[in-house]
Amino acid sequence: MPGAQWQITYGDGSNASGTVVTDDVEVGGLRVKNQAVELAKQMSREGAGDGLLGLAFSIINTVRPTQVATLVENMITQSAIQPQNEVFTAYLGGFKDKDDPDAGESFYTFGYIDEDVVRSTGMDVWYANVNTSNGFWQVASNSYSVNGVSQTTRGNSAIIDTGTTLALVDDQTCKNIYAAIPGSQLSRNVGGYIYPTRTPESQLPDVHFDIGGKMFHINTEDLGYADLGNGYTFGGIQSRGDLPFSIYGDTFLKNVYAIFDVGKKRFGCVQRVDPDNGSTKFMHPTVAATASSMAYPTPAPTSASAIPYPTPTGNANKPPAT
């Protein structure tokens, strides 16, 4: 694409820029012709992967002078996925799940929902309306609970983002969660909350986050992100800093089967099955199990979006400069 350029600054302060080419791109057997691909020519630091696959909405695309369509948008316009199935889904696992029946596998689907996964939960998918005006998968999240005690965060919203490793929430929510863990502390050295690595699972709190009016549980094993090697673990839930919204990254997403409905502008999820007892993971006692959707007043990038994961010494408290 002659003359096309891009530049982006991420939430942790890193940045990249470069030129744009087009190529045929194949994902899971679906081929998209003439997909715009951003080639990095300058990077503030090397990343761990080969690249990023953006699955947010094209409004936040930084290609100039003319924005380009995302891969999923091109899948739709080129009929690689059908009009009645304008969705993609994410099923995320990790090394902590290696002994589970699914061995901690992860997968995405494009153009269909894995109904076997949904049926295995014994529940219907819960849908929440998405405000796409800022280009993100952003939903209402007006409450949370810690050990069965519900707290209201009226007017709050959350970005559902597979490109963020942690869950980033407001400071008071952070304080309430870690106040329930003996020996936890806010460490200025590592830039976040930590707690003793040897904390028994029975002493870790029961945490739920609201998605459009329904509570979803965070498994206790996901409350810890990384062993710091000094007897402490860096928490999987951290402060969002000055951001006006929360970000529910992989700490949250590993506990649900996530459905991103592009066509209907809604986010769906269903609580994953707990392999230890074969039942749906820790359903919140005050939440009905019927599916619904709930609009919210006003208010964001998923999967490799413009907000990368923070590191224990990093700072992901600022939104992307787009």
Secondary structure, 3 states (H helix, E strand, C coil): CCCCEEEEECCCCCEEEEEEEEEEEEECCEEEEEEEEEEEEEECCCCCCCCCCCCCCHHHCCCECCCCCCHHHHHHHCCCCCHHHCEEEEECCCHHHCCCCCCCCCEEEECCCCHHHHHHHCCCCEEEECECCCCCCEEECCEEEECCEEEECCCCEEEECCCCCCEEECHHHHHHHHCCCCCCEEECCCCEEEEECCCCHHHCCCEEEEECCEEEEECHHHHEEEECCCCEEEECEEECCCCCCEEECHHHHCCEEEEEECCCCEEEEEECEECCCCEECCCCCCCCCCCCCCCCCCCCCCCCCCCCCCCCCCCCCCCCEC
